Amino acid sequence: MAEAAALPTREGAPAWVGAELTDLEGKGVGRIEGFFADAGGGQPVWLVARLGRRRSTRMIAVPLRECAGAPFGAWVAQPGEALRTAPVVDPARPLRREHELAICSHFGIGEAVGRAAEVAGRGEGEVTALPLGG
């Protein structure tokens, strides 16, 4: 990504995979591994990031609406500590409503706002986001 980029669509998401992810303080915190797309609409809603190195690697979902494309990769409007303590995800398995709400809560997204509002009304245990790899 050579210049600032809009948030990726389903078709553009693969171009982001492998790019660096930078936190609110401007520190590189990991790499983009893929995305989760809304199970109904199919557009990316979560960015999947790999944090850490080798043995201490963690995969997390980051709210895509809090990200911005940048010349170096992507920037997220969250501090590094929030990213390091985020719930772990398996990028090969779908997210269910409850998992998405837990991730939203971790990042301070209330049930009446953004992605939390989109999934809060869906059925308990319902798959709400599907893996969208690179």
Steps between C-alpha positions, in 0.01 A plus 500: 500500500693799374250772594214551742224255422129482573377213712508183296203345329464124466689518170774732630564327832768258371725798414514589871612153615862504616504876562619645829246605763583808707330599825369836623847599625656431160675177603501194277308229685455225246402391151166473327411134447151528355148619569162393628208598278140551608316169460204677340651772283842354430701819550803506737417611854803375700868512415689192625845584635788281611671653803831393650776283373531123472391329824310796642292558185135598551231546237244770574211673324519878472193714419549592135310827549780610736770441237643713224716408206845660505813492284661249741194274535215577737451707812250419774352753745572278800792504743745212491388373841140461378628299204730281713216413738230451234312169485672242282329379180553208267515657152382175342178477702190722482413743778176461687287784633628461858866502396452813293324674788785404735756642257293818460476535878877459535555789259236716673235466231160497672205294374329806358795597279668373182560129458358418843168658402504304174535161671323559833157431349605176334423164654700356788774273368450622143805520271541870426841522327683265267875471430614691195859396443764648283 
